[in-house]
Amino acid sequence: MARMHSKGKGTSGSSKPNNDTAPSWSESDKGTVEELILKYANEGHSSAKIGTLLRDMHAVPDVRLVMGERISQTLSRNNLDSTYPEDMMNLMRKALSLIDHLSSNKKDLHNRRQLELCESRLRRLAKYYVGTGRISSTWTYKRDQLRLMVE
């Protein structure tokens, strides 16, 4: 898939091995893994951070092989999902940091352009999530209300 705002094609990178069962050396008890997911979610970690913690500290290389579902699906099943999807929240945090930077560096044209591109990605992602029903159909991006949504 091509990059959105550059000329690169974005084809490099590794792919996961095609496995349908968890390795024998990994933690493979569904109850234990679900307890760990819920514990880390209650501590305030994102689903990506939960996956990293499970991989590095608890020998769970792939949660989907153990649980049969993604971490975000486990969280939504237990009513612990956030109001905004994780990738959208990351874009909102990035836009907020760029806004803060531009408030003290008014002549930084490069980062002003990066803010425009970030906001463009955010609007495009919001259109997708409105279509799939993950966020409200009345949601709109407003730069002055962004700090309230992130915090």
CORUR-V84384 format. One record per helix or strand of 2 or more residues. SS is the DSSP state (2 for helix, 1 for strand). FROM is the first residue (numbers start at 0). TO is the last residue. If there is no record, write none. Layout:
BEGIN
ss=[SS/SS]
from=[FROM/FROM]
to=[TO/TO]
END
This chain:
BEGIN
ss=[2/2/2/2/2/2/2]
from=[29/46/62/70/85/108/142]
to=[41/57/66/76/103/131/149]
END
